[in-house]
Amino acid sequence: MKLIVSWVLAVSLIALVGCSSTRTAIATDTTVGSRIGQVAITQAMDNAFATLDTFPIKGKKVISEVTYLGASENAAFYKAYLDNKLLLGNAIPISDAAKAEIKCSLLIKVGGIDEQGANYYVISTQFVQSQFEAIVTYTDIKTGELLKSQPISGQSRVARSGTMLENYRF
């Protein structure tokens, strides 16, 4: 009897492993149409910008620029996000370079998502992990003096919803 139970358990385990799929897809661009991808990248950006020192630009008129690898449709989002963070840091974001006192440059080194997980058809362990790394530089426009250069980095991990037993509590 023990032999039969052991054999059934071994076959079941092999079947479970054999009938599963492990998926790792790497997205190098932050143009993510899915809700979970958007949540993951913005959480990673929030984590990165939480460490940003805006003291050198408080009360100053700041023009921003963003440089990155990726699709051009992301440009408006990155610029709006940066300007919002500058405003929250008590700087005055402007678009007229002739009136600006400070130039804030955001050089994005990494910004994207990885979809990872294993799918066992009944129980899924899928999640989206995001990473954001950049360098923020403040430069005095009149003198060209570098006021500050600061690396920022953030990550996030968001569980994918919609699995069959996701909300079931054992």
PLY file of the C-alpha trace (Angstrom):
ply
format ascii 1.0
element vertex 170
property float x
property float y
property float z
element edge 169
property int vertex1
property int vertex2
end_header
0.00 0.00 0.00
2.82 2.41 0.88
4.46 1.63 -2.44
1.28 2.51 -4.35
0.82 5.77 -2.44
4.48 6.68 -3.01
4.17 5.84 -6.70
0.97 7.94 -7.10
2.60 10.86 -5.29
5.71 10.67 -7.48
3.66 10.49 -10.70
1.48 13.40 -9.54
4.53 15.53 -8.77
6.11 14.74 -12.12
2.84 15.53 -13.90
2.49 18.83 -12.04
6.02 19.88 -12.93
5.73 18.58 -16.48
2.40 20.30 -17.10
3.50 23.67 -15.89
5.05 26.51 -17.75
7.65 28.94 -16.56
7.73 32.23 -18.38
10.18 35.07 -18.23
9.64 37.86 -20.71
11.81 40.93 -20.59
10.40 44.23 -21.73
13.05 46.89 -22.24
10.60 49.66 -22.93
8.18 51.32 -20.52
5.42 51.54 -23.11
3.22 49.10 -21.26
-0.43 48.90 -22.15
-1.44 46.67 -19.27
-2.61 48.05 -15.96
-0.14 45.92 -14.04
2.79 47.13 -16.15
1.81 50.74 -15.58
1.48 50.17 -11.83
4.87 48.45 -11.67
6.84 51.12 -13.56
5.23 54.06 -11.76
5.84 52.42 -8.36
9.50 51.92 -9.29
9.71 55.57 -10.38
8.04 56.72 -7.15
10.57 54.71 -5.16
13.45 56.21 -7.13
12.26 59.83 -6.91
11.57 59.51 -3.17
15.32 60.00 -2.63
15.63 63.02 -4.95
17.21 66.06 -3.28
15.44 69.20 -4.53
16.99 71.58 -1.99
19.41 73.17 -4.52
16.50 74.21 -6.77
13.93 75.38 -4.21
12.16 78.52 -5.39
14.10 78.53 -8.69
12.70 78.56 -12.23
13.67 75.19 -13.68
13.53 73.86 -17.21
13.69 70.09 -17.52
14.94 67.71 -20.14
14.73 63.95 -20.33
17.09 61.60 -22.18
16.40 57.87 -22.38
16.44 54.75 -24.49
13.04 53.76 -25.73
10.05 54.75 -27.75
9.33 58.43 -28.30
5.72 58.10 -27.10
7.11 57.95 -23.55
8.65 61.44 -23.74
5.57 63.37 -22.61
5.01 61.06 -19.64
8.63 61.23 -18.43
8.74 65.01 -18.75
5.39 65.50 -16.99
6.46 63.12 -14.21
9.75 64.96 -13.71
8.08 68.39 -13.73
5.55 67.17 -11.16
8.35 65.97 -8.86
10.18 69.30 -9.27
6.98 71.19 -8.41
6.47 69.01 -5.33
10.06 69.88 -4.36
9.14 73.61 -4.40
10.85 74.39 -7.70
9.04 76.30 -10.45
8.96 74.20 -13.65
8.83 76.36 -16.80
9.11 75.68 -20.51
10.79 78.92 -21.62
14.58 78.41 -21.55
15.19 82.19 -21.65
13.47 82.61 -18.27
14.95 79.54 -16.57
17.62 79.76 -13.88
18.34 76.03 -13.57
18.36 73.15 -16.02
17.32 69.79 -14.61
18.46 66.86 -16.73
17.08 63.39 -16.20
19.17 60.67 -17.85
17.23 57.41 -17.66
19.56 54.43 -17.66
17.00 51.68 -17.03
13.24 51.85 -17.17
11.20 48.76 -17.84
9.38 45.68 -16.68
10.01 41.95 -16.45
7.05 39.59 -16.47
7.97 36.51 -14.48
6.34 33.54 -12.90
5.26 29.95 -13.16
1.83 28.86 -14.31
0.55 25.57 -12.94
-2.83 26.06 -14.68
-4.72 26.10 -11.37
-2.32 28.12 -9.22
-0.23 30.83 -10.79
2.76 32.66 -9.30
2.97 35.34 -11.95
4.15 38.84 -11.13
5.59 41.89 -12.82
8.85 43.34 -11.57
9.97 46.81 -12.59
13.24 48.70 -12.34
14.01 52.39 -12.81
17.50 53.90 -12.65
18.47 57.41 -13.66
20.81 60.31 -12.97
19.37 63.72 -12.12
21.62 66.72 -12.75
21.02 70.38 -11.81
23.01 72.98 -13.78
23.06 76.77 -13.38
22.09 78.06 -16.83
23.99 81.39 -16.62
27.29 80.06 -15.30
27.13 76.45 -16.52
28.09 75.34 -13.01
27.10 71.84 -12.00
25.02 72.26 -8.83
24.30 68.61 -8.16
24.33 65.22 -9.82
22.44 62.44 -8.10
21.77 58.83 -9.10
18.28 57.59 -8.25
17.04 54.01 -8.34
13.82 52.19 -7.55
12.19 48.80 -7.98
8.75 47.33 -7.53
7.06 43.97 -7.72
3.34 43.63 -8.41
1.40 40.35 -8.32
-0.58 39.56 -11.43
-4.29 39.16 -10.73
-6.81 36.89 -12.37
-5.60 33.42 -11.41
-8.23 30.82 -10.68
-7.44 30.29 -6.97
-6.01 33.72 -6.26
-8.65 34.79 -3.76
-9.29 31.38 -2.29
-7.93 30.97 1.23
-6.77 27.56 2.29
0 1
1 2
2 3
3 4
4 5
5 6
6 7
7 8
8 9
9 10
10 11
11 12
12 13
13 14
14 15
15 16
16 17
17 18
18 19
19 20
20 21
21 22
22 23
23 24
24 25
25 26
26 27
27 28
28 29
29 30
30 31
31 32
32 33
33 34
34 35
35 36
36 37
37 38
38 39
39 40
40 41
41 42
42 43
43 44
44 45
45 46
46 47
47 48
48 49
49 50
50 51
51 52
52 53
53 54
54 55
55 56
56 57
57 58
58 59
59 60
60 61
61 62
62 63
63 64
64 65
65 66
66 67
67 68
68 69
69 70
70 71
71 72
72 73
73 74
74 75
75 76
76 77
77 78
78 79
79 80
80 81
81 82
82 83
83 84
84 85
85 86
86 87
87 88
88 89
89 90
90 91
91 92
92 93
93 94
94 95
95 96
96 97
97 98
98 99
99 100
100 101
101 102
102 103
103 104
104 105
105 106
106 107
107 108
108 109
109 110
110 111
111 112
112 113
113 114
114 115
115 116
116 117
117 118
118 119
119 120
120 121
121 122
122 123
123 124
124 125
125 126
126 127
127 128
128 129
129 130
130 131
131 132
132 133
133 134
134 135
135 136
136 137
137 138
138 139
139 140
140 141
141 142
142 143
143 144
144 145
145 146
146 147
147 148
148 149
149 150
150 151
151 152
152 153
153 154
154 155
155 156
156 157
157 158
158 159
159 160
160 161
161 162
162 163
163 164
164 165
165 166
166 167
167 168
168 169
